[in-house]
């Protein structure tokens, strides 16, 4: 569901990405939240780090998106 972000302005992508990640991951009832988003932009790639809060603890995660 991230393909439509290709070619969009970076501020829009940075604002939209956390919502989409959180929406996708919290479909799993073991995941209660997704927090602490950090972004790094390099050329046509956006790197994000975030923490997935689960019922058994927190899991650091990363995602790279080409835009």
Phi, psi and omega in degrees: 000015181256354184299327181288354177277346180298127178086355179281156177299142184303318179300324177295314182298316180295326178285325186275325187302313179301320179298316182292319179296312181299316180300317181291314186285327182283002171294334176278122185291352175278343181262123184258338181193165173225122190223176172059049179289134173231142183234147173220128183251133178216114183052242182259022180236145176238123178257135176227140173243144180203168180246128176264119180267120181240173179286356177242005179137180181266143181234116175290138183222162179221157177210139175242130182234130174272130180227000000 
